[in-house]
Every structure is written in structure tokens, then in C-alpha cells.
Amino acid sequence: VGYRRGGLDVAETVVGVGGGDVVRSQLAQTGSLKGVYFCLETVER
């Protein structure tokens, strides 16, 4: 289960891993670092 924000699907585990590897993974897939950080911020709140 995850949250969909900014056009990206972000798994709940993002909060647990701190986002490091997940950010690089999502960035490689989408090329949108801004979108990734937006997702991480949304999930953590």
C-alpha cells in the first residue's frame, strides 16, 4: 500500500528507509527530483 502524490506512487516504506535509496530509485524512473521530495514530505506528514 502506498500514497499517490505528484503523479508518483510512493510505498509506505519510504518513511522507514529515510528516503535515500527510494529517492534515487524514483529519480531514475521519473527524472523528477522535485516530485519525489513532494511525495516524501506528503507521506511523512
PQR file with spaces between the fields and no chain letter, atoms N, CA, C, O and H, PARSE charges and radii, in Angstrom:
ATOM       1  N    VAL     1       0.851   -1.201    0.000 -0.4000 1.5000
ATOM       2  CA   VAL     1       0.000    0.000    0.000 -0.0000 2.0000
ATOM       3  C    VAL     1       0.879    1.240    0.000  0.5500 1.7000
ATOM       4  O    VAL     1       1.909    1.279    0.673 -0.5500 1.4000
ATOM       5  N    GLY     2       0.477    2.239   -0.745 -0.4000 1.5000
ATOM       6  CA   GLY     2       1.259    3.471   -0.814 -0.0000 2.0000
ATOM       7  C    GLY     2       0.355    4.667   -1.039  0.5500 1.7000
ATOM       8  O    GLY     2      -0.870    4.555   -1.070 -0.5500 1.4000
ATOM       9  H    GLY     2      -0.359    2.207   -1.292  0.4000 1.0000
ATOM      10  N    TYR     3       0.990    5.804   -1.193 -0.4000 1.5000
ATOM      11  CA   TYR     3       0.243    7.036   -1.419 -0.0000 2.0000
ATOM      12  C    TYR     3       0.602    7.561   -2.804  0.5500 1.7000
ATOM      13  O    TYR     3       1.763    7.512   -3.210 -0.5500 1.4000
ATOM      14  H    TYR     3       1.986    5.895   -1.168  0.4000 1.0000
ATOM      15  N    ARG     4      -0.387    8.059   -3.519 -0.4000 1.5000
ATOM      16  CA   ARG     4      -0.105    8.609   -4.839 -0.0000 2.0000
ATOM      17  C    ARG     4      -0.167   10.127   -4.769  0.5500 1.7000
ATOM      18  O    ARG     4      -1.222   10.715   -4.528 -0.5500 1.4000
ATOM      19  H    ARG     4      -1.330    8.099   -3.189  0.4000 1.0000
ATOM      20  N    ARG     5       0.984   10.744   -4.984 -0.4000 1.5000
ATOM      21  CA   ARG     5       1.068   12.209   -4.938 -0.0000 2.0000
ATOM      22  C    ARG     5       1.994   12.682   -6.046  0.5500 1.7000
ATOM      23  O    ARG     5       3.007   12.040   -6.324 -0.5500 1.4000
ATOM      24  H    ARG     5       1.841   10.266   -5.180  0.4000 1.0000
ATOM      25  N    GLY     6       1.665   13.771   -6.666 -0.4000 1.5000
ATOM      26  CA   GLY     6       2.527   14.337   -7.686 -0.0000 2.0000
ATOM      27  C    GLY     6       2.781   13.401   -8.850  0.5500 1.7000
ATOM      28  O    GLY     6       3.799   13.519   -9.533 -0.5500 1.4000
ATOM      29  H    GLY     6       0.842   14.292   -6.440  0.4000 1.0000
ATOM      30  N    GLY     7       1.862   12.468   -9.085 -0.4000 1.5000
ATOM      31  CA   GLY     7       1.992   11.559  -10.199 -0.0000 2.0000
ATOM      32  C    GLY     7       2.918   10.386   -9.924  0.5500 1.7000
ATOM      33  O    GLY     7       3.255    9.633  -10.837 -0.5500 1.4000
ATOM      34  H    GLY     7       1.035   12.372   -8.531  0.4000 1.0000
ATOM      35  N    LEU     8       3.335   10.224   -8.664 -0.4000 1.5000
ATOM      36  CA   LEU     8       4.235    9.118   -8.325 -0.0000 2.0000
ATOM      37  C    LEU     8       3.590    8.222   -7.283  0.5500 1.7000
ATOM      38  O    LEU     8       2.851    8.690   -6.418 -0.5500 1.4000
ATOM      39  H    LEU     8       3.061   10.836   -7.921  0.4000 1.0000
ATOM      40  N    ASP     9       3.874    6.942   -7.373 -0.4000 1.5000
ATOM      41  CA   ASP     9       3.413    6.006   -6.354 -0.0000 2.0000
ATOM      42  C    ASP     9       4.529    5.800   -5.346  0.5500 1.7000
ATOM      43  O    ASP     9       5.619    5.353   -5.704 -0.5500 1.4000
ATOM      44  H    ASP     9       4.475    6.563   -8.077  0.4000 1.0000
ATOM      45  N    VAL    10       4.265    6.120   -4.095 -0.4000 1.5000
ATOM      46  CA   VAL    10       5.293    6.020   -3.069 -0.0000 2.0000
ATOM      47  C    VAL    10       4.844    5.031   -2.004  0.5500 1.7000
ATOM      48  O    VAL    10       3.787    5.200   -1.396 -0.5500 1.4000
ATOM      49  H    VAL    10       3.380    6.483   -3.804  0.4000 1.0000
ATOM      50  N    ALA    11       5.639    4.013   -1.782 -0.4000 1.5000
ATOM      51  CA   ALA    11       5.294    2.990   -0.811 -0.0000 2.0000
ATOM      52  C    ALA    11       5.429    3.528    0.604  0.5500 1.7000
ATOM      53  O    ALA    11       6.182    4.469    0.851 -0.5500 1.4000
ATOM      54  H    ALA    11       6.498    3.875   -2.275  0.4000 1.0000
ATOM      55  N    GLU    12       4.696    2.926    1.531 -0.4000 1.5000
ATOM      56  CA   GLU    12       4.749    3.363    2.918 -0.0000 2.0000
ATOM      57  C    GLU    12       6.148    3.205    3.495  0.5500 1.7000
ATOM      58  O    GLU    12       6.515    3.914    4.432 -0.5500 1.4000
ATOM      59  H    GLU    12       4.083    2.161    1.330  0.4000 1.0000
ATOM      60  N    THR    13       6.933    2.283    2.945 -0.4000 1.5000
ATOM      61  CA   THR    13       8.277    2.023    3.465 -0.0000 2.0000
ATOM      62  C    THR    13       9.206    3.211    3.268  0.5500 1.7000
ATOM      63  O    THR    13      10.289    3.242    3.852 -0.5500 1.4000
ATOM      64  H    THR    13       6.635    1.708    2.184  0.4000 1.0000
ATOM      65  N    VAL    14       8.816    4.177    2.469 -0.4000 1.5000
ATOM      66  CA   VAL    14       9.642    5.366    2.243 -0.0000 2.0000
ATOM      67  C    VAL    14       9.988    6.016    3.570  0.5500 1.7000
ATOM      68  O    VAL    14      11.123    6.444    3.781 -0.5500 1.4000
ATOM      69  H    VAL    14       7.936    4.152    1.994  0.4000 1.0000
ATOM      70  N    VAL    15       9.011    6.092    4.464 -0.4000 1.5000
ATOM      71  CA   VAL    15       9.231    6.732    5.758 -0.0000 2.0000
ATOM      72  C    VAL    15      10.276    5.963    6.565  0.5500 1.7000
ATOM      73  O    VAL    15      11.112    6.560    7.243 -0.5500 1.4000
ATOM      74  H    VAL    15       8.089    5.745    4.292  0.4000 1.0000
ATOM      75  N    GLY    16      10.218    4.626    6.484 -0.4000 1.5000
ATOM      76  CA   GLY    16      11.125    3.798    7.268 -0.0000 2.0000
ATOM      77  C    GLY    16      12.568    3.871    6.802  0.5500 1.7000
ATOM      78  O    GLY    16      13.482    3.883    7.626 -0.5500 1.4000
ATOM      79  H    GLY    16       9.539    4.142    5.933  0.4000 1.0000
ATOM      80  N    VAL    17      12.786    3.917    5.499 -0.4000 1.5000
ATOM      81  CA   VAL    17      14.144    3.887    4.975 -0.0000 2.0000
ATOM      82  C    VAL    17      14.780    5.272    4.949  0.5500 1.7000
ATOM      83  O    VAL    17      15.964    5.398    4.636 -0.5500 1.4000
ATOM      84  H    VAL    17      12.043    3.907    4.829  0.4000 1.0000
ATOM      85  N    GLY    18      14.025    6.298    5.269 -0.4000 1.5000
ATOM      86  CA   GLY    18      14.585    7.641    5.261 -0.0000 2.0000
ATOM      87  C    GLY    18      14.645    8.264    3.887  0.5500 1.7000
ATOM      88  O    GLY    18      15.028    9.426    3.745 -0.5500 1.4000
ATOM      89  H    GLY    18      13.063    6.196    5.523  0.4000 1.0000
ATOM      90  N    GLY    19      14.269    7.502    2.866 -0.4000 1.5000
ATOM      91  CA   GLY    19      14.127    8.085    1.540 -0.0000 2.0000
ATOM      92  C    GLY    19      15.369    8.060    0.673  0.5500 1.7000
ATOM      93  O    GLY    19      15.271    8.342   -0.522 -0.5500 1.4000
ATOM      94  H    GLY    19      13.958    6.559    2.981  0.4000 1.0000
ATOM      95  N    GLY    20      16.541    7.733    1.220 -0.4000 1.5000
ATOM      96  CA   GLY    20      17.775    7.801    0.434 -0.0000 2.0000
ATOM      97  C    GLY    20      17.727    6.975   -0.838  0.5500 1.7000
ATOM      98  O    GLY    20      17.772    7.520   -1.941 -0.5500 1.4000
ATOM      99  H    GLY    20      16.620    7.504    2.190  0.4000 1.0000
ATOM     100  N    ASP    21      17.636    5.658   -0.688 -0.4000 1.5000
ATOM     101  CA   ASP    21      17.615    4.779   -1.853 -0.0000 2.0000
ATOM     102  C    ASP    21      16.341    4.973   -2.664  0.5500 1.7000
ATOM     103  O    ASP    21      16.348    4.879   -3.891 -0.5500 1.4000
ATOM     104  H    ASP    21      17.600    5.214    0.208  0.4000 1.0000
ATOM     105  N    VAL    22      15.254    5.244   -1.961 -0.4000 1.5000
ATOM     106  CA   VAL    22      13.975    5.408   -2.647 -0.0000 2.0000
ATOM     107  C    VAL    22      14.007    6.631   -3.556  0.5500 1.7000
ATOM     108  O    VAL    22      13.494    6.602   -4.675 -0.5500 1.4000
ATOM     109  H    VAL    22      15.248    5.320   -0.963  0.4000 1.0000
ATOM     110  N    VAL    23      14.617    7.705   -3.060 -0.4000 1.5000
ATOM     111  CA   VAL    23      14.724    8.919   -3.875 -0.0000 2.0000
ATOM     112  C    VAL    23      15.509    8.636   -5.144  0.5500 1.7000
ATOM     113  O    VAL    23      15.102    9.039   -6.233 -0.5500 1.4000
ATOM     114  H    VAL    23      15.034    7.729   -2.151  0.4000 1.0000
ATOM     115  N    ARG    24      16.636    7.943   -5.006 -0.4000 1.5000
ATOM     116  CA   ARG    24      17.439    7.635   -6.195 -0.0000 2.0000
ATOM     117  C    ARG    24      16.677    6.723   -7.147  0.5500 1.7000
ATOM     118  O    ARG    24      16.764    6.872   -8.366 -0.5500 1.4000
ATOM     119  H    ARG    24      16.966    7.615   -4.121  0.4000 1.0000
ATOM     120  N    SER    25      15.934    5.781   -6.586 -0.4000 1.5000
ATOM     121  CA   SER    25      15.166    4.855   -7.407 -0.0000 2.0000
ATOM     122  C    SER    25      14.079    5.588   -8.178  0.5500 1.7000
ATOM     123  O    SER    25      13.930    5.401   -9.385 -0.5500 1.4000
ATOM     124  H    SER    25      15.863    5.659   -5.596  0.4000 1.0000
ATOM     125  N    GLN    26      13.321    6.422   -7.477 -0.4000 1.5000
ATOM     126  CA   GLN    26      12.232    7.169   -8.116 -0.0000 2.0000
ATOM     127  C    GLN    26      12.793    8.176   -9.121  0.5500 1.7000
ATOM     128  O    GLN    26      12.214    8.398  -10.185 -0.5500 1.4000
ATOM     129  H    GLN    26      13.442    6.574   -6.496  0.4000 1.0000
ATOM     130  N    LEU    27      13.929    8.782   -8.766 -0.4000 1.5000
ATOM     131  CA   LEU    27      14.539    9.761   -9.669 -0.0000 2.0000
ATOM     132  C    LEU    27      14.957    9.092  -10.966  0.5500 1.7000
ATOM     133  O    LEU    27      14.799    9.657  -12.048 -0.5500 1.4000
ATOM     134  H    LEU    27      14.399    8.602   -7.903  0.4000 1.0000
ATOM     135  N    ALA    28      15.493    7.879  -10.848 -0.4000 1.5000
ATOM     136  CA   ALA    28      15.906    7.143  -12.038 -0.0000 2.0000
ATOM     137  C    ALA    28      14.703    6.813  -12.918  0.5500 1.7000
ATOM     138  O    ALA    28      14.811    6.776  -14.144 -0.5500 1.4000
ATOM     139  H    ALA    28      15.621    7.420   -9.969  0.4000 1.0000
ATOM     140  N    GLN    29      13.559    6.573  -12.285 -0.4000 1.5000
ATOM     141  CA   GLN    29      12.359    6.186  -13.020 -0.0000 2.0000
ATOM     142  C    GLN    29      11.631    7.388  -13.611  0.5500 1.7000
ATOM     143  O    GLN    29      11.104    7.317  -14.721 -0.5500 1.4000
ATOM     144  H    GLN    29      13.470    6.603  -11.289  0.4000 1.0000
ATOM     145  N    THR    30      11.604    8.495  -12.865 -0.4000 1.5000
ATOM     146  CA   THR    30      10.777    9.621  -13.282 -0.0000 2.0000
ATOM     147  C    THR    30      11.580   10.815  -13.758  0.5500 1.7000
ATOM     148  O    THR    30      11.089   11.613  -14.557 -0.5500 1.4000
ATOM     149  H    THR    30      12.033    8.553  -11.963  0.4000 1.0000
ATOM     150  N    GLY    31      12.828   10.953  -13.271 -0.4000 1.5000
ATOM     151  CA   GLY    31      13.632   12.108  -13.626 -0.0000 2.0000
ATOM     152  C    GLY    31      13.137   13.370  -12.954  0.5500 1.7000
ATOM     153  O    GLY    31      13.510   14.475  -13.348 -0.5500 1.4000
ATOM     154  H    GLY    31      13.227   10.306  -12.622  0.4000 1.0000
ATOM     155  N    SER    32      12.295   13.213  -11.936 -0.4000 1.5000
ATOM     156  CA   SER    32      11.722   14.385  -11.270 -0.0000 2.0000
ATOM     157  C    SER    32      12.043   14.354   -9.785  0.5500 1.7000
ATOM     158  O    SER    32      11.321   13.745   -8.996 -0.5500 1.4000
ATOM     159  H    SER    32      11.993   12.315  -11.616  0.4000 1.0000
ATOM     160  N    LEU    33      13.133   15.014   -9.412 -0.4000 1.5000
ATOM     161  CA   LEU    33      13.539   15.038   -8.010 -0.0000 2.0000
ATOM     162  C    LEU    33      12.539   15.843   -7.182  0.5500 1.7000
ATOM     163  O    LEU    33      12.235   15.490   -6.043 -0.5500 1.4000
ATOM     164  H    LEU    33      13.720   15.508  -10.053  0.4000 1.0000
ATOM     165  N    LYS    34      12.036   16.921   -7.763 -0.4000 1.5000
ATOM     166  CA   LYS    34      11.054   17.743   -7.062 -0.0000 2.0000
ATOM     167  C    LYS    34       9.813   16.932   -6.715  0.5500 1.7000
ATOM     168  O    LYS    34       9.277   17.037   -5.612 -0.5500 1.4000
ATOM     169  H    LYS    34      12.283   17.208   -8.689  0.4000 1.0000
ATOM     170  N    GLY    35       9.362   16.119   -7.671 -0.4000 1.5000
ATOM     171  CA   GLY    35       8.194   15.281   -7.442 -0.0000 2.0000
ATOM     172  C    GLY    35       8.423   14.266   -6.338  0.5500 1.7000
ATOM     173  O    GLY    35       7.523   13.977   -5.550 -0.5500 1.4000
ATOM     174  H    GLY    35       9.797   16.033   -8.567  0.4000 1.0000
ATOM     175  N    VAL    36       9.649   13.722   -6.285 -0.4000 1.5000
ATOM     176  CA   VAL    36       9.976   12.734   -5.263 -0.0000 2.0000
ATOM     177  C    VAL    36       9.939   13.363   -3.889  0.5500 1.7000
ATOM     178  O    VAL    36       9.333   12.808   -2.973 -0.5500 1.4000
ATOM     179  H    VAL    36      10.380   13.957   -6.926  0.4000 1.0000
ATOM     180  N    TYR    37      10.579   14.517   -3.725 -0.4000 1.5000
ATOM     181  CA   TYR    37      10.592   15.172   -2.422 -0.0000 2.0000
ATOM     182  C    TYR    37       9.185   15.573   -1.986  0.5500 1.7000
ATOM     183  O    TYR    37       8.853   15.504   -0.803 -0.5500 1.4000
ATOM     184  H    TYR    37      11.071   14.969   -4.470  0.4000 1.0000
ATOM     185  N    PHE    38       8.368   15.988   -2.941 -0.4000 1.5000
ATOM     186  CA   PHE    38       6.985   16.325   -2.626 -0.0000 2.0000
ATOM     187  C    PHE    38       6.263   15.106   -2.061  0.5500 1.7000
ATOM     188  O    PHE    38       5.511   15.205   -1.092 -0.5500 1.4000
ATOM     189  H    PHE    38       8.638   16.043   -3.902  0.4000 1.0000
ATOM     190  N    CYS    39       6.507   13.954   -2.686 -0.4000 1.5000
ATOM     191  CA   CYS    39       5.885   12.713   -2.223 -0.0000 2.0000
ATOM     192  C    CYS    39       6.367   12.348   -0.831  0.5500 1.7000
ATOM     193  O    CYS    39       5.565   11.992    0.032 -0.5500 1.4000
ATOM     194  H    CYS    39       7.118   13.873   -3.474  0.4000 1.0000
ATOM     195  N    LEU    40       7.678   12.434   -0.605 -0.4000 1.5000
ATOM     196  CA   LEU    40       8.244   12.072    0.690 -0.0000 2.0000
ATOM     197  C    LEU    40       7.671   12.957    1.788  0.5500 1.7000
ATOM     198  O    LEU    40       7.312   12.471    2.860 -0.5500 1.4000
ATOM     199  H    LEU    40       8.329   12.724   -1.307  0.4000 1.0000
ATOM     200  N    GLU    41       7.585   14.253    1.521 -0.4000 1.5000
ATOM     201  CA   GLU    41       7.051   15.182    2.510 -0.0000 2.0000
ATOM     202  C    GLU    41       5.592   14.863    2.826  0.5500 1.7000
ATOM     203  O    GLU    41       5.170   14.931    3.980 -0.5500 1.4000
ATOM     204  H    GLU    41       7.877   14.648    0.650  0.4000 1.0000
ATOM     205  N    THR    42       4.837   14.519    1.807 -0.4000 1.5000
ATOM     206  CA   THR    42       3.426   14.209    1.993 -0.0000 2.0000
ATOM     207  C    THR    42       3.251   12.951    2.833  0.5500 1.7000
ATOM     208  O    THR    42       2.400   12.903    3.721 -0.5500 1.4000
ATOM     209  H    THR    42       5.180   14.464    0.869  0.4000 1.0000
ATOM     210  N    VAL    43       4.064   11.928    2.549 -0.4000 1.5000
ATOM     211  CA   VAL    43       3.941   10.664    3.260 -0.0000 2.0000
ATOM     212  C    VAL    43       4.339   10.813    4.726  0.5500 1.7000
ATOM     213  O    VAL    43       3.726   10.209    5.606 -0.5500 1.4000
ATOM     214  H    VAL    43       4.756   11.966    1.828  0.4000 1.0000
ATOM     215  N    GLU    44       5.375   11.626    4.986 -0.4000 1.5000
ATOM     216  CA   GLU    44       5.890   11.751    6.340 -0.0000 2.0000
ATOM     217  C    GLU    44       4.947   12.540    7.247  0.5500 1.7000
ATOM     218  O    GLU    44       5.003   12.398    8.468 -0.5500 1.4000
ATOM     219  H    GLU    44       5.873   12.117    4.271  0.4000 1.0000
ATOM     220  N    ARG    45       4.089   13.364    6.667 -0.4000 1.5000
ATOM     221  CA   ARG    45       3.204   14.190    7.483 -0.0000 2.0000
ATOM     222  C    ARG    45       2.056   13.367    8.056  0.5500 1.7000
ATOM     223  O    ARG    45       1.209   13.903    8.771 -0.5500 1.4000
ATOM     224  H    ARG    45       4.044   13.480    5.675  0.4000 1.0000
